[in-house]
Amino acid sequence: MTKRSTPLLLIGETSNIRDHVAKKLLEEKFETTEIEQMEQGPVSIILFLFDRQSAKLSIYLLQQVHLEKYEMDQLFIFDDKKTNSLADNESFVQSLIKASTNAVELFFSDVHVDSERVGDVVAKHLLHDLIHPSSHQMVKREISLKEKEIVGVVGLGYVGLPVAVGFSEHYPVIGFDVDDGKIAKLKKGEDPSEQFTQESLVATKIDFTTNAKKLRRCAYIIVAVPTPISASKEPDLSYLEAASQLIGENLTPDTIVVYESTVYPGATEEVCSPILEKASNLKVGKDFFIGYSPERINPGDHEHTFRTIPKIVAGQSAFVAETLYQLYQNVIKAPVYKASSIKVAETAKVVENTQRDINIAFMNELAQIFYHLDIPTEDVLAAAGTKWNFLPFSPGLVGGHCIGVDPYYLIHKARLAGYEPSFLTAAREVNESMVDHVTNLVMQQIVHHQTPWDNLKITVLGGTFKENIGDIRNSKALEILKNLLNLGLSVQLCDPHITEGSVQDIYGISNKSFDELEKADIVIAAVPHDVFNWERLKTILKETSTVIDIKSSIPLHYIPKEVTLLRL
């Protein structure tokens, strides 16, 4: 909540703009007043002079106020450069400026556009100067509504690229990444993350670059770099710290830096902001500003996209929050929600994914219980799901860089505060245990069928962390593959989405096409990409094979009768 004791007097006959600005100020808890309601004491005046006729009336109304009775705090003058209404009232306005502690004069070069848009811009500048007043007694700015501010995006992976593409529909965008190879591909319209076609990417006109100096032209810099965990399950902020250092070295006054990367509560202000200050030699909240808008990109999902997913924004002040609200609302069809603080927005993000982690952990524990009880999990969930308030979750592998990582950020912060989050930790342990559970299923089948070790062949279908993308970060399917290889088993992998060579480099085996697969004793359907044609499953099975269908994705009529089928 914004606290301010000095009432704001809005004077102007440009009623639509004035009323819109008044509404915005009230939303941020500023006290506004009318001439007839004024009481003696401090007052700040907002003067609208957008055309000569209304300016004359505004000046006349103000002249009727015996200003000597009041203590003038801040003075804000909004004028149309084309009509320059101030010229007719220069001496009176100058007397107001001298009487005020701080004066801000803004000239609009193209005010005759949509009044709501003008009102939004006026409100944004008002909030800026009310909350972050200049040290100068008089400030003059010229505002052009036709010139669009440049948006910079740092980090062009699964999150940053959709953000850059989304903003490019309404703003000039500079897309920065340190990866020369990635930038070279993007310039040719090739998307390494397989989210955009070449035609759509070329049409964006994004300035893809590895030249960090170009960020100096940006009014907004959005940070979307990875925030993984270390081998000991602790937050790894090295990418975020490096990005903050690079941005700080190229930061110009009045820029708003917006972090979208997932972090623990407090990281933006406690870790990133000091790096920006030190690298730029600028002061946060005075020379530049910070905000947070947690990413909600769902790779491979063409329904829930950057433009259609509701967005959270937060800023270090009401000015920053309102500015980011307007910025994102210009490019997003879904609602934009203003969180009460940066910490609240940071926490909301980790809570979103921690909630999913907990619900899936419940399903995974049930799956392991039902395995021992010889009860089909899928049938139980179908029956339980007939109740109106039963939540539709399913067992499965929890990997990737969101659900399998974000809870550790909240666990880390809780422990720093002296609280041991046993429930969150237990959920993580259950989900992490599913790799060993599937590995044990494989070993049990080998023993049950008494398959000769030398002739045994295992196939893993799908190696990414989720369906229909090529991202193998924190892939639990590949952890299962690694376990089986470490046991000395002969394993083959098929995943059309994984880049050629990446699996070979890590695990020493090739990524085969479906047609290249040898018939296998055990087939693990780990990641059911849409590209897999389950009708052809029988062509990669032996007569007495076992199929482990982790996500229950294979229609039963594609499973030969003599084949053993296991599901979680």
VEXGULUM-103254 format. One record per residue (C-alpha): x, y, z. Coordinates in steps of 0.25 Angstrom, whole numbers, plus 5000, padded with zeros to 4 digits. Layout:
! residues N
x=X	y=Y	z=Z
...
***
This chain:
! residues 568
x=5000	y=5000	z=5000
x=5005	y=5014	z=4996
x=5005	y=5024	z=5008
x=5004	y=5039	z=5005
x=4999	y=5050	z=5014
x=4999	y=5061	z=5004
x=4986	y=5061	z=4997
x=4986	y=5063	z=4982
x=4978	y=5073	z=4975
x=4974	y=5070	z=4960
x=4970	y=5082	z=4952
x=4967	y=5081	z=4937
x=4955	y=5081	z=4928
x=4961	y=5069	z=4920
x=4951	y=5061	z=4928
x=4953	y=5047	z=4922
x=4968	y=5047	z=4924
x=4967	y=5054	z=4938
x=4956	y=5044	z=4942
x=4965	y=5032	z=4938
x=4977	y=5038	z=4945
x=4969	y=5040	z=4958
x=4964	y=5025	z=4957
x=4978	y=5020	z=4956
x=4983	y=5029	z=4967
x=4972	y=5024	z=4976
x=4975	y=5009	z=4973
x=4989	y=5012	z=4978
x=4983	y=5018	z=4991
x=4987	y=5033	z=4988
x=4977	y=5043	z=4994
x=4971	y=5052	z=4984
x=4963	y=5065	z=4987
x=4954	y=5075	z=4980
x=4955	y=5090	z=4981
x=4943	y=5092	z=4989
x=4948	y=5081	z=4999
x=4962	y=5087	z=5001
x=4967	y=5089	z=5015
x=4979	y=5098	z=5020
x=4992	y=5090	z=5020
x=5001	y=5084	z=5009
x=4995	y=5081	z=4996
x=5001	y=5075	z=4982
x=4995	y=5080	z=4969
x=4993	y=5073	z=4956
x=4990	y=5082	z=4945
x=4984	y=5078	z=4932
x=4987	y=5088	z=4920
x=4984	y=5079	z=4908
x=4977	y=5090	z=4900
x=4977	y=5105	z=4900
x=4962	y=5106	z=4903
x=4962	y=5096	z=4915
x=4975	y=5101	z=4920
x=4969	y=5115	z=4921
x=4958	y=5110	z=4930
x=4968	y=5101	z=4938
x=4977	y=5113	z=4941
x=4964	y=5122	z=4944
x=4960	y=5111	z=4954
x=4973	y=5110	z=4960
x=4974	y=5125	z=4961
x=4961	y=5125	z=4970
x=4969	y=5117	z=4980
x=4976	y=5125	z=4990
x=4989	y=5117	z=4989
x=4996	y=5126	z=5000
x=4987	y=5118	z=5010
x=4994	y=5105	z=5006
x=5007	y=5099	z=5006
x=5011	y=5095	z=4992
x=5018	y=5082	z=4991
x=5019	y=5076	z=4977
x=5014	y=5082	z=4965
x=5011	y=5074	z=4952
x=5008	y=5080	z=4939
x=5003	y=5072	z=4927
x=5003	y=5080	z=4914
x=5001	y=5078	z=4899
x=5014	y=5082	z=4892
x=5006	y=5085	z=4879
x=4997	y=5096	z=4886
x=5007	y=5099	z=4897
x=4996	y=5105	z=4906
x=5007	y=5109	z=4916
x=5011	y=5121	z=4907
x=4998	y=5128	z=4910
x=5000	y=5127	z=4925
x=5015	y=5127	z=4927
x=5016	y=5137	z=4938
x=5005	y=5130	z=4947
x=5011	y=5116	z=4944
x=5025	y=5121	z=4948
x=5020	y=5126	z=4961
x=5014	y=5113	z=4964
x=5027	y=5106	z=4961
x=5035	y=5115	z=4970
x=5025	y=5112	z=4981
x=5026	y=5097	z=4980
x=5037	y=5088	z=4986
x=5038	y=5080	z=4973
x=5032	y=5083	z=4960
x=5030	y=5073	z=4948
x=5026	y=5078	z=4934
x=5023	y=5068	z=4924
x=5020	y=5072	z=4909
x=5012	y=5062	z=4901
x=5016	y=5062	z=4886
x=5003	y=5054	z=4881
x=4993	y=5055	z=4892
x=4981	y=5054	z=4882
x=4980	y=5039	z=4883
x=4972	y=5030	z=4891
x=4969	y=5037	z=4905
x=4971	y=5024	z=4913
x=4984	y=5022	z=4907
x=4988	y=5036	z=4910
x=4983	y=5034	z=4924
x=4991	y=5022	z=4926
x=5004	y=5029	z=4922
x=5000	y=5041	z=4931
x=4998	y=5032	z=4943
x=5011	y=5025	z=4941
x=5019	y=5037	z=4941
x=5011	y=5043	z=4953
x=5014	y=5030	z=4961
x=5029	y=5031	z=4957
x=5030	y=5045	z=4962
x=5021	y=5044	z=4974
x=5028	y=5031	z=4979
x=5042	y=5034	z=4974
x=5043	y=5049	z=4973
x=5055	y=5056	z=4966
x=5066	y=5063	z=4974
x=5064	y=5075	z=4964
x=5054	y=5086	z=4967
x=5050	y=5086	z=4953
x=5049	y=5074	z=4943
x=5044	y=5075	z=4929
x=5041	y=5063	z=4920
x=5035	y=5061	z=4906
x=5027	y=5049	z=4904
x=5023	y=5043	z=4891
x=5012	y=5033	z=4890
x=5016	y=5029	z=4876
x=5030	y=5025	z=4879
x=5030	y=5011	z=4885
x=5040	y=5007	z=4896
x=5050	y=4996	z=4894
x=5049	y=4983	z=4902
x=5061	y=4975	z=4904
x=5060	y=4960	z=4907
x=5073	y=4953	z=4914
x=5073	y=4938	z=4912
x=5066	y=4932	z=4900
x=5063	y=4918	z=4904
x=5049	y=4911	z=4906
x=5044	y=4923	z=4914
x=5052	y=4935	z=4909
x=5049	y=4933	z=4894
x=5033	y=4932	z=4896
x=5034	y=4945	z=4904
x=5042	y=4952	z=4893
x=5033	y=4947	z=4882
x=5021	y=4952	z=4890
x=5026	y=4966	z=4893
x=5031	y=4967	z=4878
x=5016	y=4968	z=4874
x=5015	y=4982	z=4880
x=5029	y=4986	z=4883
x=5043	y=4987	z=4877
x=5051	y=4975	z=4884
x=5065	y=4972	z=4886
x=5067	y=4958	z=4889
x=5081	y=4955	z=4896
x=5088	y=4942	z=4899
x=5102	y=4938	z=4902
x=5101	y=4926	z=4893
x=5107	y=4930	z=4879
x=5102	y=4917	z=4873
x=5088	y=4919	z=4878
x=5087	y=4934	z=4873
x=5093	y=4929	z=4859
x=5081	y=4919	z=4858
x=5071	y=4929	z=4863
x=5075	y=4939	z=4853
x=5072	y=4929	z=4842
x=5059	y=4926	z=4848
x=5063	y=4913	z=4854
x=5058	y=4911	z=4868
x=5066	y=4901	z=4876
x=5055	y=4899	z=4886
x=5045	y=4895	z=4875
x=5034	y=4905	z=4879
x=5033	y=4914	z=4867
x=5033	y=4911	z=4852
x=5044	y=4918	z=4843
x=5033	y=4926	z=4837
x=5028	y=4932	z=4850
x=5041	y=4934	z=4856
x=5046	y=4942	z=4844
x=5034	y=4950	z=4844
x=5036	y=4955	z=4858
x=5048	y=4965	z=4854
x=5054	y=4963	z=4867
x=5068	y=4968	z=4868
x=5076	y=4955	z=4872
x=5089	y=4958	z=4878
x=5101	y=4954	z=4887
x=5105	y=4969	z=4888
x=5101	y=4973	z=4902
x=5103	y=4988	z=4899
x=5090	y=4988	z=4891
x=5083	y=4986	z=4904
x=5087	y=5001	z=4907
x=5075	y=5005	z=4898
x=5065	y=4997	z=4905
x=5054	y=5004	z=4914
x=5051	y=4990	z=4920
x=5060	y=4978	z=4922
x=5054	y=4965	z=4924
x=5063	y=4954	z=4930
x=5059	y=4939	z=4927
x=5071	y=4931	z=4930
x=5072	y=4917	z=4937
x=5071	y=4915	z=4952
x=5075	y=4901	z=4954
x=5079	y=4893	z=4966
x=5093	y=4888	z=4970
x=5097	y=4874	z=4972
x=5093	y=4875	z=4987
x=5079	y=4881	z=4983
x=5083	y=4895	z=4987
x=5078	y=4907	z=4978
x=5089	y=4911	z=4968
x=5088	y=4925	z=4965
x=5100	y=4926	z=4956
x=5093	y=4929	z=4943
x=5084	y=4939	z=4950
x=5096	y=4946	z=4956
x=5104	y=4946	z=4943
x=5092	y=4952	z=4936
x=5091	y=4963	z=4946
x=5105	y=4966	z=4945
x=5104	y=4968	z=4930
x=5092	y=4976	z=4931
x=5098	y=4985	z=4941
x=5110	y=4988	z=4933
x=5100	y=4992	z=4922
x=5089	y=4999	z=4930
x=5084	y=5013	z=4927
x=5076	y=5022	z=4936
x=5061	y=5020	z=4937
x=5062	y=5006	z=4932
x=5053	y=4995	z=4939
x=5059	y=4982	z=4940
x=5049	y=4971	z=4941
x=5053	y=4957	z=4946
x=5044	y=4945	z=4941
x=5054	y=4934	z=4946
x=5049	y=4925	z=4958
x=5056	y=4929	z=4971
x=5054	y=4927	z=4986
x=5046	y=4939	z=4993
x=5055	y=4951	z=4994
x=5066	y=4947	z=4984
x=5062	y=4959	z=4974
x=5064	y=4969	z=4984
x=5075	y=4963	z=4993
x=5084	y=4956	z=4982
x=5081	y=4963	z=4968
x=5078	y=4977	z=4972
x=5092	y=4979	z=4979
x=5099	y=4973	z=4967
x=5092	y=4983	z=4958
x=5095	y=4995	z=4967
x=5110	y=4991	z=4968
x=5112	y=4988	z=4953
x=5105	y=5001	z=4948
x=5109	y=5010	z=4959
x=5094	y=5014	z=4959
x=5084	y=5014	z=4971
x=5072	y=5005	z=4971
x=5059	y=5012	z=4973
x=5065	y=5025	z=4969
x=5073	y=5023	z=4956
x=5067	y=5010	z=4952
x=5056	y=5001	z=4956
x=5053	y=4986	z=4958
x=5041	y=4977	z=4957
x=5038	y=4963	z=4957
x=5028	y=4955	z=4948
x=5029	y=4940	z=4949
x=5030	y=4932	z=4937
x=5018	y=4922	z=4934
x=5023	y=4917	z=4920
x=5019	y=4902	z=4918
x=5028	y=4897	z=4907
x=5021	y=4888	z=4897
x=5007	y=4894	z=4901
x=5001	y=4901	z=4889
x=4988	y=4904	z=4897
x=4994	y=4911	z=4909
x=5004	y=4921	z=4903
x=5011	y=4934	z=4908
x=4999	y=4942	z=4903
x=4988	y=4933	z=4909
x=4993	y=4930	z=4922
x=4989	y=4940	z=4934
x=5002	y=4948	z=4938
x=5007	y=4953	z=4951
x=5014	y=4966	z=4952
x=5021	y=4972	z=4964
x=5030	y=4984	z=4966
x=5038	y=4991	z=4977
x=5028	y=5002	z=4977
x=5014	y=5005	z=4972
x=5020	y=5012	z=4960
x=5028	y=5000	z=4956
x=5016	y=4991	z=4958
x=5007	y=5000	z=4950
x=5017	y=5001	z=4939
x=5019	y=4986	z=4938
x=5004	y=4984	z=4938
x=5002	y=4993	z=4926
x=5014	y=4987	z=4919
x=5010	y=4973	z=4920
x=4995	y=4976	z=4918
x=4998	y=4982	z=4905
x=5003	y=4968	z=4900
x=4995	y=4958	z=4908
x=4981	y=4954	z=4905
x=4979	y=4948	z=4919
x=4978	y=4956	z=4932
x=4990	y=4962	z=4938
x=4990	y=4962	z=4954
x=4998	y=4972	z=4962
x=5004	y=4965	z=4974
x=5006	y=4973	z=4987
x=5021	y=4972	z=4987
x=5033	y=4965	z=4979
x=5034	y=4955	z=4990
x=5019	y=4951	z=4989
x=5021	y=4949	z=4974
x=5034	y=4941	z=4976
x=5027	y=4932	z=4986
x=5014	y=4930	z=4978
x=5023	y=4924	z=4967
x=5030	y=4914	z=4975
x=5017	y=4911	z=4982
x=5010	y=4908	z=4969
x=5020	y=4897	z=4965
x=5022	y=4892	z=4979
x=5007	y=4889	z=4980
x=5007	y=4881	z=4967
x=5019	y=4874	z=4973
x=5012	y=4870	z=4986
x=4999	y=4865	z=4978
x=5008	y=4857	z=4969
x=5016	y=4851	z=4980
x=5002	y=4847	z=4987
x=4999	y=4839	z=4974
x=5013	y=4833	z=4973
x=5012	y=4828	z=4987
x=4998	y=4822	z=4984
x=5004	y=4816	z=4971
x=5015	y=4809	z=4980
x=5005	y=4804	z=4990
x=4995	y=4799	z=4980
x=5006	y=4791	z=4973
x=5009	y=4783	z=4986
x=4994	y=4781	z=4987
x=4992	y=4777	z=4973
x=4981	y=4788	z=4970
x=4982	y=4796	z=4957
x=4984	y=4810	z=4960
x=4977	y=4815	z=4948
x=4964	y=4808	z=4951
x=4965	y=4814	z=4966
x=4967	y=4828	z=4961
x=4956	y=4827	z=4950
x=4946	y=4822	z=4961
x=4950	y=4833	z=4971
x=4950	y=4843	z=4961
x=4934	y=4842	z=4960
x=4934	y=4850	z=4973
x=4932	y=4865	z=4969
x=4944	y=4870	z=4978
x=4954	y=4859	z=4975
x=4966	y=4866	z=4968
x=4971	y=4860	z=4955
x=4985	y=4856	z=4957
x=4993	y=4844	z=4952
x=5006	y=4837	z=4956
x=5018	y=4839	z=4947
x=5032	y=4844	z=4947
x=5035	y=4858	z=4952
x=5047	y=4864	z=4945
x=5050	y=4877	z=4937
x=5054	y=4891	z=4942
x=5041	y=4894	z=4949
x=5033	y=4884	z=4957
x=5045	y=4876	z=4960
x=5054	y=4888	z=4964
x=5045	y=4900	z=4970
x=5041	y=4893	z=4983
x=5056	y=4892	z=4987
x=5057	y=4908	z=4986
x=5045	y=4909	z=4996
x=5052	y=4898	z=5005
x=5065	y=4905	z=5005
x=5058	y=4918	z=5009
x=5050	y=4912	z=5020
x=5063	y=4905	z=5026
x=5070	y=4919	z=5026
x=5058	y=4924	z=5034
x=5060	y=4913	z=5044
x=5048	y=4904	z=5039
x=5049	y=4890	z=5034
x=5039	y=4887	z=5023
x=5037	y=4872	z=5025
x=5025	y=4871	z=5017
x=5031	y=4878	z=5005
x=5044	y=4870	z=5007
x=5036	y=4857	z=5008
x=5028	y=4860	z=4995
x=5041	y=4862	z=4988
x=5047	y=4849	z=4993
x=5035	y=4841	z=4988
x=5036	y=4847	z=4974
x=5051	y=4845	z=4973
x=5049	y=4831	z=4977
x=5041	y=4827	z=4965
x=5054	y=4826	z=4957
x=5058	y=4814	z=4966
x=5043	y=4809	z=4966
x=5043	y=4807	z=4951
x=5057	y=4802	z=4951
x=5053	y=4791	z=4961
x=5041	y=4788	z=4952
x=5050	y=4785	z=4941
x=5059	y=4776	z=4950
x=5047	y=4768	z=4955
x=5042	y=4765	z=4941
x=5056	y=4760	z=4937
x=5056	y=4751	z=4949
x=5042	y=4747	z=4947
x=5044	y=4743	z=4932
x=5058	y=4737	z=4935
x=5063	y=4745	z=4923
x=5077	y=4741	z=4920
x=5086	y=4754	z=4923
x=5094	y=4752	z=4910
x=5082	y=4753	z=4901
x=5074	y=4763	z=4909
x=5070	y=4776	z=4901
x=5063	y=4788	z=4908
x=5057	y=4800	z=4900
x=5054	y=4813	z=4906
x=5044	y=4821	z=4898
x=5045	y=4836	z=4901
x=5057	y=4843	z=4908
x=5053	y=4857	z=4910
x=5047	y=4862	z=4923
x=5033	y=4863	z=4917
x=5025	y=4861	z=4904
x=5027	y=4868	z=4891
x=5040	y=4876	z=4894
x=5055	y=4874	z=4893
x=5059	y=4878	z=4907
x=5067	y=4867	z=4915
x=5070	y=4876	z=4927
x=5067	y=4868	z=4940
x=5060	y=4857	z=4931
x=5056	y=4845	z=4940
x=5055	y=4836	z=4928
x=5069	y=4838	z=4925
x=5072	y=4835	z=4940
x=5065	y=4822	z=4938
x=5074	y=4819	z=4926
x=5086	y=4822	z=4933
x=5082	y=4813	z=4945
x=5080	y=4801	z=4935
x=5093	y=4804	z=4928
x=5101	y=4804	z=4941
x=5095	y=4790	z=4944
x=5102	y=4786	z=4931
x=5089	y=4784	z=4923
x=5088	y=4786	z=4908
x=5079	y=4798	z=4906
x=5074	y=4806	z=4894
x=5068	y=4819	z=4893
x=5058	y=4825	z=4884
x=5054	y=4840	z=4885
x=5052	y=4848	z=4872
x=5052	y=4861	z=4880
x=5066	y=4860	z=4885
x=5077	y=4866	z=4878
x=5086	y=4857	z=4871
x=5099	y=4854	z=4878
x=5095	y=4859	z=4892
x=5091	y=4845	z=4898
x=5104	y=4839	z=4891
x=5112	y=4850	z=4898
x=5106	y=4847	z=4912
x=5103	y=4833	z=4912
x=5111	y=4826	z=4901
x=5099	y=4821	z=4893
x=5093	y=4826	z=4881
x=5078	y=4831	z=4880
x=5072	y=4822	z=4870
x=5060	y=4824	z=4861
x=5048	y=4815	z=4863
x=5051	y=4808	z=4850
x=5066	y=4805	z=4855
x=5061	y=4799	z=4869
x=5064	y=4784	z=4871
x=5053	y=4775	z=4877
x=5053	y=4777	z=4892
x=5050	y=4768	z=4904
x=5046	y=4780	z=4912
x=5040	y=4793	z=4906
x=5039	y=4805	z=4915
x=5029	y=4816	z=4910
x=5035	y=4827	z=4918
x=5031	y=4840	z=4911
x=5019	y=4838	z=4901
x=5022	y=4848	z=4890
x=5011	y=4850	z=4880
x=5020	y=4845	z=4869
x=5020	y=4831	z=4874
x=5011	y=4822	z=4866
x=5006	y=4812	z=4877
x=5001	y=4803	z=4866
x=5015	y=4800	z=4862
x=5019	y=4796	z=4876
x=5017	y=4781	z=4873
x=5029	y=4782	z=4863
x=5039	y=4785	z=4874
x=5034	y=4774	z=4883
x=5038	y=4760	z=4885
x=5028	y=4749	z=4887
x=5028	y=4750	z=4902
x=5032	y=4764	z=4905
x=5029	y=4773	z=4916
x=5023	y=4787	z=4914
x=5025	y=4797	z=4925
x=5015	y=4809	z=4922
x=5019	y=4819	z=4932
x=5008	y=4829	z=4928
x=4997	y=4819	z=4924
x=4998	y=4826	z=4910
x=4997	y=4813	z=4901
x=4983	y=4809	z=4897
x=4981	y=4795	z=4902
x=4977	y=4789	z=4888
x=4991	y=4792	z=4883
x=4997	y=4783	z=4894
x=4998	y=4768	z=4889
x=4991	y=4758	z=4898
x=5004	y=4750	z=4901
x=5011	y=4763	z=4906
x=5012	y=4767	z=4920
x=5007	y=4781	z=4923
x=5011	y=4789	z=4935
x=5006	y=4803	z=4939
x=5009	y=4812	z=4950
***
